[in-house]
C-alpha cells in the first residue's frame, strides 16, 4: 500500500533550513512580510474561469491594489 499522510493542524515556518511549529500569529506575520517584500516587484497572479466572478474580482483587486501589480491573467481568454 501507499504512504498515508497526516493533515497539519498547526502552522509551520522555515528556520535555518528546517521546518518548526509556530503560532498562527507568527505564521501570518511571516506571510504578510513575504507579500510586502514582493509588493510592486515580481508578483503575478493567475485566476481560473471556474471560480466565481466574485473570487476573480477579489483576486484582481488583491493583485492590483494590495500587491501593486498589473500582472494578472486568467484562462478565460484562452
PDB file with SEQRES, HELIX, SHEET and CRYST1 records, atoms N, CA, C and O in Angstrom:
SEQRES   1 A   78  UNK UNK UNK UNK UNK UNK UNK UNK UNK UNK UNK UNK UNK          
SEQRES   2 A   78  UNK UNK UNK UNK UNK UNK UNK UNK UNK UNK UNK UNK UNK          
SEQRES   3 A   78  UNK UNK UNK UNK UNK UNK UNK UNK UNK UNK UNK UNK UNK          
SEQRES   4 A   78  UNK UNK UNK UNK UNK UNK UNK UNK UNK UNK UNK UNK UNK          
SEQRES   5 A   78  UNK UNK UNK UNK UNK UNK UNK UNK UNK UNK UNK UNK UNK          
SEQRES   6 A   78  UNK UNK UNK UNK UNK UNK UNK UNK UNK UNK UNK UNK UNK          
HELIX    1 AA1 UNK A   24  UNK A   38  1                                  15    
HELIX    2 AA2 UNK A   53  UNK A   61  1                                   9    
HELIX    3 AA3 UNK A   62  UNK A   66  3                                   5    
HELIX    4 AA4 UNK A   75  UNK A   77  5                                   3    
SHEET    1 AA1 2 UNK A  12  UNK A  15  0                                        
SHEET    2 AA1 2 UNK A  18  UNK A  21 -1                                        
SHEET    1 AA2 2 UNK A  45  UNK A  47  0                                        
SHEET    2 AA2 2 UNK A  72  UNK A  74  1                                        
CRYST1    1.000    1.000    1.000  90.00  90.00  90.00 P 1           1          
ATOM      1  N   UNK A   1       0.831  -1.195   0.000  1.00  0.00           N  
ATOM      2  CA  UNK A   1       0.000   0.000   0.000  1.00  0.00           C  
ATOM      3  C   UNK A   1       0.869   1.250   0.000  1.00  0.00           C  
ATOM      4  O   UNK A   1       2.037   1.211   0.386  1.00  0.00           O  
ATOM      5  N   UNK A   2       0.278   2.363  -0.441  1.00  0.00           N  
ATOM      6  CA  UNK A   2       0.999   3.626  -0.499  1.00  0.00           C  
ATOM      7  C   UNK A   2       1.140   4.271   0.872  1.00  0.00           C  
ATOM      8  O   UNK A   2       0.596   3.798   1.870  1.00  0.00           O  
ATOM      9  N   UNK A   3       1.870   5.336   0.884  1.00  0.00           N  
ATOM     10  CA  UNK A   3       2.074   6.083   2.125  1.00  0.00           C  
ATOM     11  C   UNK A   3       0.790   6.772   2.544  1.00  0.00           C  
ATOM     12  O   UNK A   3      -0.013   7.172   1.702  1.00  0.00           O  
ATOM     13  N   UNK A   4       0.601   6.909   3.831  1.00  0.00           N  
ATOM     14  CA  UNK A   4      -0.507   7.718   4.332  1.00  0.00           C  
ATOM     15  C   UNK A   4       0.076   8.986   4.943  1.00  0.00           C  
ATOM     16  O   UNK A   4       1.096   8.956   5.632  1.00  0.00           O  
ATOM     17  N   UNK A   5      -0.586  10.079   4.678  1.00  0.00           N  
ATOM     18  CA  UNK A   5      -0.111  11.365   5.163  1.00  0.00           C  
ATOM     19  C   UNK A   5      -1.118  11.934   6.132  1.00  0.00           C  
ATOM     20  O   UNK A   5      -2.326  11.777   5.956  1.00  0.00           O  
ATOM     21  N   UNK A   6      -0.616  12.593   7.152  1.00  0.00           N  
ATOM     22  CA  UNK A   6      -1.495  13.226   8.125  1.00  0.00           C  
ATOM     23  C   UNK A   6      -1.597  14.712   7.810  1.00  0.00           C  
ATOM     24  O   UNK A   6      -0.629  15.341   7.383  1.00  0.00           O  
ATOM     25  N   UNK A   7      -2.767  15.250   8.025  1.00  0.00           N  
ATOM     26  CA  UNK A   7      -3.015  16.668   7.787  1.00  0.00           C  
ATOM     27  C   UNK A   7      -2.384  17.504   8.901  1.00  0.00           C  
ATOM     28  O   UNK A   7      -2.466  17.152  10.078  1.00  0.00           O  
ATOM     29  N   UNK A   8      -1.756  18.610   8.515  1.00  0.00           N  
ATOM     30  CA  UNK A   8      -1.221  19.536   9.510  1.00  0.00           C  
ATOM     31  C   UNK A   8      -2.368  20.267  10.183  1.00  0.00           C  
ATOM     32  O   UNK A   8      -3.320  20.680   9.521  1.00  0.00           O  
ATOM     33  N   UNK A   9      -2.284  20.425  11.476  1.00  0.00           N  
ATOM     34  CA  UNK A   9      -3.314  21.152  12.219  1.00  0.00           C  
ATOM     35  C   UNK A   9      -2.757  22.419  12.859  1.00  0.00           C  
ATOM     36  O   UNK A   9      -3.428  23.080  13.652  1.00  0.00           O  
ATOM     37  N   UNK A  10      -1.532  22.740  12.503  1.00  0.00           N  
ATOM     38  CA  UNK A  10      -0.879  23.936  13.034  1.00  0.00           C  
ATOM     39  C   UNK A  10       0.088  24.449  11.976  1.00  0.00           C  
ATOM     40  O   UNK A  10       0.529  23.683  11.119  1.00  0.00           O  
ATOM     41  N   UNK A  11       0.423  25.733  12.026  1.00  0.00           N  
ATOM     42  CA  UNK A  11       1.339  26.280  11.017  1.00  0.00           C  
ATOM     43  C   UNK A  11       2.787  25.866  11.272  1.00  0.00           C  
ATOM     44  O   UNK A  11       3.201  25.591  12.399  1.00  0.00           O  
ATOM     45  N   UNK A  12       3.534  25.835  10.171  1.00  0.00           N  
ATOM     46  CA  UNK A  12       4.968  25.555  10.230  1.00  0.00           C  
ATOM     47  C   UNK A  12       5.703  26.695   9.543  1.00  0.00           C  
ATOM     48  O   UNK A  12       5.220  27.237   8.549  1.00  0.00           O  
ATOM     49  N   UNK A  13       6.863  27.059  10.064  1.00  0.00           N  
ATOM     50  CA  UNK A  13       7.701  28.076   9.434  1.00  0.00           C  
ATOM     51  C   UNK A  13       9.095  27.509   9.234  1.00  0.00           C  
ATOM     52  O   UNK A  13       9.558  26.664   9.999  1.00  0.00           O  
ATOM     53  N   UNK A  14       9.755  27.992   8.190  1.00  0.00           N  
ATOM     54  CA  UNK A  14      11.114  27.531   7.903  1.00  0.00           C  
ATOM     55  C   UNK A  14      12.114  28.400   8.658  1.00  0.00           C  
ATOM     56  O   UNK A  14      12.066  29.629   8.594  1.00  0.00           O  
ATOM     57  N   UNK A  15      13.008  27.747   9.365  1.00  0.00           N  
ATOM     58  CA  UNK A  15      14.046  28.442  10.117  1.00  0.00           C  
ATOM     59  C   UNK A  15      15.342  27.633  10.027  1.00  0.00           C  
ATOM     60  O   UNK A  15      15.380  26.459  10.394  1.00  0.00           O  
ATOM     61  N   UNK A  16      16.386  28.269   9.542  1.00  0.00           N  
ATOM     62  CA  UNK A  16      17.686  27.606   9.383  1.00  0.00           C  
ATOM     63  C   UNK A  16      17.580  26.329   8.542  1.00  0.00           C  
ATOM     64  O   UNK A  16      18.232  25.327   8.836  1.00  0.00           O  
ATOM     65  N   UNK A  17      16.760  26.378   7.504  1.00  0.00           N  
ATOM     66  CA  UNK A  17      16.666  25.254   6.574  1.00  0.00           C  
ATOM     67  C   UNK A  17      15.720  24.145   6.965  1.00  0.00           C  
ATOM     68  O   UNK A  17      15.555  23.191   6.205  1.00  0.00           O  
ATOM     69  N   UNK A  18      15.092  24.232   8.125  1.00  0.00           N  
ATOM     70  CA  UNK A  18      14.143  23.185   8.501  1.00  0.00           C  
ATOM     71  C   UNK A  18      12.850  23.816   9.029  1.00  0.00           C  
ATOM     72  O   UNK A  18      12.808  24.988   9.403  1.00  0.00           O  
ATOM     73  N   UNK A  19      11.814  23.004   9.041  1.00  0.00           N  
ATOM     74  CA  UNK A  19      10.518  23.495   9.491  1.00  0.00           C  
ATOM     75  C   UNK A  19      10.343  23.299  10.986  1.00  0.00           C  
ATOM     76  O   UNK A  19      10.799  22.313  11.566  1.00  0.00           O  
ATOM     77  N   UNK A  20       9.670  24.266  11.592  1.00  0.00           N  
ATOM     78  CA  UNK A  20       9.344  24.138  13.013  1.00  0.00           C  
ATOM     79  C   UNK A  20       7.920  24.629  13.229  1.00  0.00           C  
ATOM     80  O   UNK A  20       7.395  25.417  12.442  1.00  0.00           O  
ATOM     81  N   UNK A  21       7.319  24.165  14.280  1.00  0.00           N  
ATOM     82  CA  UNK A  21       5.960  24.567  14.621  1.00  0.00           C  
ATOM     83  C   UNK A  21       5.962  26.032  15.060  1.00  0.00           C  
ATOM     84  O   UNK A  21       6.890  26.490  15.727  1.00  0.00           O  
ATOM     85  N   UNK A  22       4.910  26.759  14.676  1.00  0.00           N  
ATOM     86  CA  UNK A  22       4.811  28.175  15.012  1.00  0.00           C  
ATOM     87  C   UNK A  22       3.385  28.514  15.422  1.00  0.00           C  
ATOM     88  O   UNK A  22       2.453  27.747  15.178  1.00  0.00           O  
ATOM     89  N   UNK A  23       3.234  29.662  16.042  1.00  0.00           N  
ATOM     90  CA  UNK A  23       1.889  30.140  16.370  1.00  0.00           C  
ATOM     91  C   UNK A  23       1.248  30.686  15.099  1.00  0.00           C  
ATOM     92  O   UNK A  23       1.944  31.006  14.135  1.00  0.00           O  
ATOM     93  N   UNK A  24      -0.083  30.790  15.099  1.00  0.00           N  
ATOM     94  CA  UNK A  24      -0.771  31.369  13.946  1.00  0.00           C  
ATOM     95  C   UNK A  24      -0.347  32.806  13.745  1.00  0.00           C  
ATOM     96  O   UNK A  24      -0.191  33.257  12.610  1.00  0.00           O  
ATOM     97  N   UNK A  25      -0.158  33.528  14.832  1.00  0.00           N  
ATOM     98  CA  UNK A  25       0.250  34.933  14.725  1.00  0.00           C  
ATOM     99  C   UNK A  25       1.599  35.067  14.017  1.00  0.00           C  
ATOM    100  O   UNK A  25       1.752  35.897  13.121  1.00  0.00           O  
ATOM    101  N   UNK A  26       2.570  34.254  14.420  1.00  0.00           N  
ATOM    102  CA  UNK A  26       3.890  34.307  13.782  1.00  0.00           C  
ATOM    103  C   UNK A  26       3.806  33.916  12.313  1.00  0.00           C  
ATOM    104  O   UNK A  26       4.415  34.565  11.463  1.00  0.00           O  
ATOM    105  N   UNK A  27       3.057  32.859  12.009  1.00  0.00           N  
ATOM    106  CA  UNK A  27       2.944  32.394  10.622  1.00  0.00           C  
ATOM    107  C   UNK A  27       2.298  33.458   9.739  1.00  0.00           C  
ATOM    108  O   UNK A  27       2.767  33.703   8.628  1.00  0.00           O  
ATOM    109  N   UNK A  28       1.234  34.089  10.216  1.00  0.00           N  
ATOM    110  CA  UNK A  28       0.569  35.130   9.433  1.00  0.00           C  
ATOM    111  C   UNK A  28       1.450  36.371   9.268  1.00  0.00           C  
ATOM    112  O   UNK A  28       1.448  36.996   8.208  1.00  0.00           O  
ATOM    113  N   UNK A  29       2.198  36.726  10.306  1.00  0.00           N  
ATOM    114  CA  UNK A  29       3.133  37.855  10.194  1.00  0.00           C  
ATOM    115  C   UNK A  29       4.210  37.575   9.151  1.00  0.00           C  
ATOM    116  O   UNK A  29       4.576  38.459   8.377  1.00  0.00           O  
ATOM    117  N   UNK A  30       4.714  36.344   9.133  1.00  0.00           N  
ATOM    118  CA  UNK A  30       5.729  35.989   8.138  1.00  0.00           C  
ATOM    119  C   UNK A  30       5.160  35.992   6.726  1.00  0.00           C  
ATOM    120  O   UNK A  30       5.819  36.434   5.785  1.00  0.00           O  
ATOM    121  N   UNK A  31       3.936  35.498   6.581  1.00  0.00           N  
ATOM    122  CA  UNK A  31       3.298  35.504   5.263  1.00  0.00           C  
ATOM    123  C   UNK A  31       3.084  36.935   4.783  1.00  0.00           C  
ATOM    124  O   UNK A  31       3.357  37.251   3.626  1.00  0.00           O  
ATOM    125  N   UNK A  32       2.596  37.801   5.670  1.00  0.00           N  
ATOM    126  CA  UNK A  32       2.380  39.208   5.309  1.00  0.00           C  
ATOM    127  C   UNK A  32       3.698  39.878   4.948  1.00  0.00           C  
ATOM    128  O   UNK A  32       3.749  40.666   4.004  1.00  0.00           O  
ATOM    129  N   UNK A  33       4.757  39.580   5.677  1.00  0.00           N  
ATOM    130  CA  UNK A  33       6.073  40.158   5.377  1.00  0.00           C  
ATOM    131  C   UNK A  33       6.571  39.684   4.019  1.00  0.00           C  
ATOM    132  O   UNK A  33       7.190  40.451   3.283  1.00  0.00           O  
ATOM    133  N   UNK A  34       6.304  38.423   3.683  1.00  0.00           N  
ATOM    134  CA  UNK A  34       6.708  37.902   2.379  1.00  0.00           C  
ATOM    135  C   UNK A  34       6.002  38.614   1.245  1.00  0.00           C  
ATOM    136  O   UNK A  34       6.627  38.943   0.237  1.00  0.00           O  
ATOM    137  N   UNK A  35       4.694  38.862   1.394  1.00  0.00           N  
ATOM    138  CA  UNK A  35       3.953  39.614   0.381  1.00  0.00           C  
ATOM    139  C   UNK A  35       4.471  41.046   0.300  1.00  0.00           C  
ATOM    140  O   UNK A  35       4.623  41.599  -0.789  1.00  0.00           O  
ATOM    141  N   UNK A  36       4.739  41.638   1.454  1.00  0.00           N  
ATOM    142  CA  UNK A  36       5.226  43.031   1.485  1.00  0.00           C  
ATOM    143  C   UNK A  36       6.560  43.161   0.763  1.00  0.00           C  
ATOM    144  O   UNK A  36       6.795  44.151   0.070  1.00  0.00           O  
ATOM    145  N   UNK A  37       7.430  42.177   0.918  1.00  0.00           N  
ATOM    146  CA  UNK A  37       8.736  42.188   0.247  1.00  0.00           C  
ATOM    147  C   UNK A  37       8.596  42.144  -1.273  1.00  0.00           C  
ATOM    148  O   UNK A  37       9.463  42.652  -1.984  1.00  0.00           O  
ATOM    149  N   UNK A  38       7.527  41.549  -1.778  1.00  0.00           N  
ATOM    150  CA  UNK A  38       7.316  41.408  -3.219  1.00  0.00           C  
ATOM    151  C   UNK A  38       6.443  42.506  -3.806  1.00  0.00           C  
ATOM    152  O   UNK A  38       6.268  42.565  -5.023  1.00  0.00           O  
ATOM    153  N   UNK A  39       5.896  43.369  -2.977  1.00  0.00           N  
ATOM    154  CA  UNK A  39       4.972  44.400  -3.448  1.00  0.00           C  
ATOM    155  C   UNK A  39       5.645  45.279  -4.496  1.00  0.00           C  
ATOM    156  O   UNK A  39       6.722  45.828  -4.264  1.00  0.00           O  
ATOM    157  N   UNK A  40       4.994  45.405  -5.653  1.00  0.00           N  
ATOM    158  CA  UNK A  40       5.485  46.269  -6.717  1.00  0.00           C  
ATOM    159  C   UNK A  40       6.671  45.718  -7.484  1.00  0.00           C  
ATOM    160  O   UNK A  40       7.214  46.413  -8.344  1.00  0.00           O  
ATOM    161  N   UNK A  41       7.090  44.500  -7.205  1.00  0.00           N  
ATOM    162  CA  UNK A  41       8.235  43.930  -7.940  1.00  0.00           C  
ATOM    163  C   UNK A  41       7.778  42.719  -8.737  1.00  0.00           C  
ATOM    164  O   UNK A  41       7.013  42.851  -9.693  1.00  0.00           O  
ATOM    165  N   UNK A  42       8.230  41.579  -8.358  1.00  0.00           N  
ATOM    166  CA  UNK A  42       7.986  40.363  -9.139  1.00  0.00           C  
ATOM    167  C   UNK A  42       6.792  39.587  -8.591  1.00  0.00           C  
ATOM    168  O   UNK A  42       6.958  38.591  -7.887  1.00  0.00           O  
ATOM    169  N   UNK A  43       5.601  40.047  -8.916  1.00  0.00           N  
ATOM    170  CA  UNK A  43       4.400  39.358  -8.469  1.00  0.00           C  
ATOM    171  C   UNK A  43       3.435  39.223  -9.634  1.00  0.00           C  
ATOM    172  O   UNK A  43       3.200  40.186 -10.364  1.00  0.00           O  
ATOM    173  N   UNK A  44       2.889  38.058  -9.809  1.00  0.00           N  
ATOM    174  CA  UNK A  44       1.874  37.822 -10.825  1.00  0.00           C  
ATOM    175  C   UNK A  44       0.829  36.888 -10.253  1.00  0.00           C  
ATOM    176  O   UNK A  44       1.100  36.136  -9.317  1.00  0.00           O  
ATOM    177  N   UNK A  45      -0.371  36.939 -10.821  1.00  0.00           N  
ATOM    178  CA  UNK A  45      -1.451  36.121 -10.312  1.00  0.00           C  
ATOM    179  C   UNK A  45      -2.218  35.533 -11.484  1.00  0.00           C  
ATOM    180  O   UNK A  45      -2.494  36.224 -12.464  1.00  0.00           O  
ATOM    181  N   UNK A  46      -2.559  34.268 -11.381  1.00  0.00           N  
ATOM    182  CA  UNK A  46      -3.355  33.600 -12.402  1.00  0.00           C  
ATOM    183  C   UNK A  46      -4.650  33.151 -11.755  1.00  0.00           C  
ATOM    184  O   UNK A  46      -4.636  32.490 -10.716  1.00  0.00           O  
ATOM    185  N   UNK A  47      -5.759  33.503 -12.360  1.00  0.00           N  
ATOM    186  CA  UNK A  47      -7.066  33.166 -11.828  1.00  0.00           C  
ATOM    187  C   UNK A  47      -7.759  32.176 -12.758  1.00  0.00           C  
ATOM    188  O   UNK A  47      -7.392  32.059 -13.927  1.00  0.00           O  
ATOM    189  N   UNK A  48      -8.738  31.481 -12.255  1.00  0.00           N  
ATOM    190  CA  UNK A  48      -9.395  30.420 -13.018  1.00  0.00           C  
ATOM    191  C   UNK A  48     -10.817  30.784 -13.406  1.00  0.00           C  
ATOM    192  O   UNK A  48     -11.551  31.373 -12.612  1.00  0.00           O  
ATOM    193  N   UNK A  49     -11.205  30.438 -14.615  1.00  0.00           N  
ATOM    194  CA  UNK A  49     -12.556  30.727 -15.091  1.00  0.00           C  
ATOM    195  C   UNK A  49     -13.612  29.897 -14.369  1.00  0.00           C  
ATOM    196  O   UNK A  49     -14.797  30.228 -14.425  1.00  0.00           O  
ATOM    197  N   UNK A  50     -13.210  28.841 -13.704  1.00  0.00           N  
ATOM    198  CA  UNK A  50     -14.170  28.028 -12.966  1.00  0.00           C  
ATOM    199  C   UNK A  50     -14.494  28.621 -11.600  1.00  0.00           C  
ATOM    200  O   UNK A  50     -15.413  28.161 -10.922  1.00  0.00           O  
ATOM    201  N   UNK A  51     -13.742  29.638 -11.199  1.00  0.00           N  
ATOM    202  CA  UNK A  51     -14.039  30.352  -9.955  1.00  0.00           C  
ATOM    203  C   UNK A  51     -15.230  31.269 -10.181  1.00  0.00           C  
ATOM    204  O   UNK A  51     -15.614  31.547 -11.317  1.00  0.00           O  
ATOM    205  N   UNK A  52     -15.799  31.728  -9.096  1.00  0.00           N  
ATOM    206  CA  UNK A  52     -16.924  32.652  -9.210  1.00  0.00           C  
ATOM    207  C   UNK A  52     -16.426  34.019  -9.673  1.00  0.00           C  
ATOM    208  O   UNK A  52     -15.241  34.329  -9.546  1.00  0.00           O  
ATOM    209  N   UNK A  53     -17.328  34.831 -10.206  1.00  0.00           N  
ATOM    210  CA  UNK A  53     -16.976  36.196 -10.581  1.00  0.00           C  
ATOM    211  C   UNK A  53     -16.441  36.969  -9.387  1.00  0.00           C  
ATOM    212  O   UNK A  53     -15.503  37.756  -9.516  1.00  0.00           O  
ATOM    213  N   UNK A  54     -17.037  36.744  -8.233  1.00  0.00           N  
ATOM    214  CA  UNK A  54     -16.606  37.441  -7.015  1.00  0.00           C  
ATOM    215  C   UNK A  54     -15.170  37.068  -6.642  1.00  0.00           C  
ATOM    216  O   UNK A  54     -14.382  37.923  -6.236  1.00  0.00           O  
ATOM    217  N   UNK A  55     -14.845  35.797  -6.784  1.00  0.00           N  
ATOM    218  CA  UNK A  55     -13.483  35.355  -6.459  1.00  0.00           C  
ATOM    219  C   UNK A  55     -12.477  35.934  -7.441  1.00  0.00           C  
ATOM    220  O   UNK A  55     -11.405  36.381  -7.033  1.00  0.00           O  
ATOM    221  N   UNK A  56     -12.805  35.935  -8.727  1.00  0.00           N  
ATOM    222  CA  UNK A  56     -11.901  36.522  -9.725  1.00  0.00           C  
ATOM    223  C   UNK A  56     -11.748  38.018  -9.513  1.00  0.00           C  
ATOM    224  O   UNK A  56     -10.650  38.553  -9.668  1.00  0.00           O  
ATOM    225  N   UNK A  57     -12.831  38.704  -9.159  1.00  0.00           N  
ATOM    226  CA  UNK A  57     -12.770  40.136  -8.873  1.00  0.00           C  
ATOM    227  C   UNK A  57     -11.855  40.398  -7.679  1.00  0.00           C  
ATOM    228  O   UNK A  57     -11.024  41.306  -7.710  1.00  0.00           O  
ATOM    229  N   UNK A  58     -12.015  39.595  -6.629  1.00  0.00           N  
ATOM    230  CA  UNK A  58     -11.187  39.747  -5.426  1.00  0.00           C  
ATOM    231  C   UNK A  58      -9.717  39.484  -5.741  1.00  0.00           C  
ATOM    232  O   UNK A  58      -8.842  40.202  -5.255  1.00  0.00           O  
ATOM    233  N   UNK A  59      -9.440  38.473  -6.540  1.00  0.00           N  
ATOM    234  CA  UNK A  59      -8.058  38.172  -6.925  1.00  0.00           C  
ATOM    235  C   UNK A  59      -7.453  39.334  -7.702  1.00  0.00           C  
ATOM    236  O   UNK A  59      -6.304  39.710  -7.467  1.00  0.00           O  
ATOM    237  N   UNK A  60      -8.229  39.909  -8.635  1.00  0.00           N  
ATOM    238  CA  UNK A  60      -7.737  41.054  -9.404  1.00  0.00           C  
ATOM    239  C   UNK A  60      -7.464  42.241  -8.496  1.00  0.00           C  
ATOM    240  O   UNK A  60      -6.427  42.892  -8.629  1.00  0.00           O  
ATOM    241  N   UNK A  61      -8.380  42.536  -7.570  1.00  0.00           N  
ATOM    242  CA  UNK A  61      -8.197  43.653  -6.643  1.00  0.00           C  
ATOM    243  C   UNK A  61      -6.963  43.435  -5.776  1.00  0.00           C  
ATOM    244  O   UNK A  61      -6.199  44.370  -5.532  1.00  0.00           O  
ATOM    245  N   UNK A  62      -6.766  42.203  -5.310  1.00  0.00           N  
ATOM    246  CA  UNK A  62      -5.592  41.901  -4.492  1.00  0.00           C  
ATOM    247  C   UNK A  62      -4.312  42.180  -5.273  1.00  0.00           C  
ATOM    248  O   UNK A  62      -3.399  42.831  -4.766  1.00  0.00           O  
ATOM    249  N   UNK A  63      -4.248  41.685  -6.509  1.00  0.00           N  
ATOM    250  CA  UNK A  63      -3.045  41.877  -7.324  1.00  0.00           C  
ATOM    251  C   UNK A  63      -2.790  43.360  -7.581  1.00  0.00           C  
ATOM    252  O   UNK A  63      -1.660  43.828  -7.440  1.00  0.00           O  
ATOM    253  N   UNK A  64      -3.825  44.094  -7.953  1.00  0.00           N  
ATOM    254  CA  UNK A  64      -3.650  45.491  -8.346  1.00  0.00           C  
ATOM    255  C   UNK A  64      -3.477  46.436  -7.161  1.00  0.00           C  
ATOM    256  O   UNK A  64      -2.563  47.261  -7.149  1.00  0.00           O  
ATOM    257  N   UNK A  65      -4.352  46.315  -6.168  1.00  0.00           N  
ATOM    258  CA  UNK A  65      -4.363  47.282  -5.065  1.00  0.00           C  
ATOM    259  C   UNK A  65      -3.354  46.916  -3.983  1.00  0.00           C  
ATOM    260  O   UNK A  65      -2.569  47.760  -3.553  1.00  0.00           O  
ATOM    261  N   UNK A  66      -3.373  45.667  -3.545  1.00  0.00           N  
ATOM    262  CA  UNK A  66      -2.502  45.259  -2.442  1.00  0.00           C  
ATOM    263  C   UNK A  66      -1.067  45.061  -2.909  1.00  0.00           C  
ATOM    264  O   UNK A  66      -0.126  45.552  -2.286  1.00  0.00           O  
ATOM    265  N   UNK A  67      -0.905  44.322  -4.034  1.00  0.00           N  
ATOM    266  CA  UNK A  67       0.442  43.985  -4.486  1.00  0.00           C  
ATOM    267  C   UNK A  67       1.014  44.986  -5.475  1.00  0.00           C  
ATOM    268  O   UNK A  67       2.202  44.917  -5.791  1.00  0.00           O  
ATOM    269  N   UNK A  68       0.208  45.912  -5.972  1.00  0.00           N  
ATOM    270  CA  UNK A  68       0.705  46.926  -6.901  1.00  0.00           C  
ATOM    271  C   UNK A  68       1.146  46.344  -8.231  1.00  0.00           C  
ATOM    272  O   UNK A  68       2.097  46.838  -8.835  1.00  0.00           O  
ATOM    273  N   UNK A  69       0.473  45.307  -8.694  1.00  0.00           N  
ATOM    274  CA  UNK A  69       0.873  44.624  -9.923  1.00  0.00           C  
ATOM    275  C   UNK A  69      -0.285  44.563 -10.909  1.00  0.00           C  
ATOM    276  O   UNK A  69      -1.428  44.323 -10.519  1.00  0.00           O  
ATOM    277  N   UNK A  70       0.010  44.779 -12.177  1.00  0.00           N  
ATOM    278  CA  UNK A  70      -0.970  44.572 -13.229  1.00  0.00           C  
ATOM    279  C   UNK A  70      -0.799  43.200 -13.877  1.00  0.00           C  
ATOM    280  O   UNK A  70      -1.456  42.890 -14.872  1.00  0.00           O  
ATOM    281  N   UNK A  71       0.086  42.380 -13.309  1.00  0.00           N  
ATOM    282  CA  UNK A  71       0.359  41.051 -13.853  1.00  0.00           C  
ATOM    283  C   UNK A  71      -0.681  40.051 -13.373  1.00  0.00           C  
ATOM    284  O   UNK A  71      -0.421  39.247 -12.478  1.00  0.00           O  
ATOM    285  N   UNK A  72      -1.859  40.110 -13.977  1.00  0.00           N  
ATOM    286  CA  UNK A  72      -2.912  39.170 -13.644  1.00  0.00           C  
ATOM    287  C   UNK A  72      -3.464  38.597 -14.938  1.00  0.00           C  
ATOM    288  O   UNK A  72      -3.688  39.325 -15.905  1.00  0.00           O  
ATOM    289  N   UNK A  73      -3.682  37.291 -14.951  1.00  0.00           N  
ATOM    290  CA  UNK A  73      -4.175  36.639 -16.149  1.00  0.00           C  
ATOM    291  C   UNK A  73      -5.211  35.591 -15.726  1.00  0.00           C  
ATOM    292  O   UNK A  73      -5.353  35.265 -14.547  1.00  0.00           O  
ATOM    293  N   UNK A  74      -5.911  35.088 -16.709  1.00  0.00           N  
ATOM    294  CA  UNK A  74      -6.948  34.118 -16.446  1.00  0.00           C  
ATOM    295  C   UNK A  74      -7.058  33.182 -17.640  1.00  0.00           C  
ATOM    296  O   UNK A  74      -6.689  33.550 -18.756  1.00  0.00           O  
ATOM    297  N   UNK A  75      -7.556  31.993 -17.415  1.00  0.00           N  
ATOM    298  CA  UNK A  75      -7.774  31.062 -18.514  1.00  0.00           C  
ATOM    299  C   UNK A  75      -9.034  31.429 -19.290  1.00  0.00           C  
ATOM    300  O   UNK A  75      -9.378  30.744 -20.253  1.00  0.00           O  
ATOM    301  N   UNK A  76      -9.736  32.500 -18.890  1.00  0.00           N  
ATOM    302  CA  UNK A  76     -10.927  32.947 -19.611  1.00  0.00           C  
ATOM    303  C   UNK A  76     -10.597  33.323 -21.050  1.00  0.00           C  
ATOM    304  O   UNK A  76     -11.420  33.116 -21.941  1.00  0.00           O  
ATOM    305  N   UNK A  77      -9.432  33.859 -21.288  1.00  0.00           N  
ATOM    306  CA  UNK A  77      -9.105  34.386 -22.614  1.00  0.00           C  
ATOM    307  C   UNK A  77      -8.526  33.335 -23.560  1.00  0.00           C  
ATOM    308  O   UNK A  77      -8.237  33.648 -24.714  1.00  0.00           O  
ATOM    309  N   UNK A  78      -8.352  32.112 -23.105  1.00  0.00           N  
ATOM    310  CA  UNK A  78      -7.799  31.080 -23.975  1.00  0.00           C  
ATOM    311  C   UNK A  78      -8.863  30.326 -24.717  1.00  0.00           C  
ATOM    312  O   UNK A  78      -8.552  29.421 -25.492  1.00  0.00           O  
TER     313      UNK A  78                                                      
END                                                                             
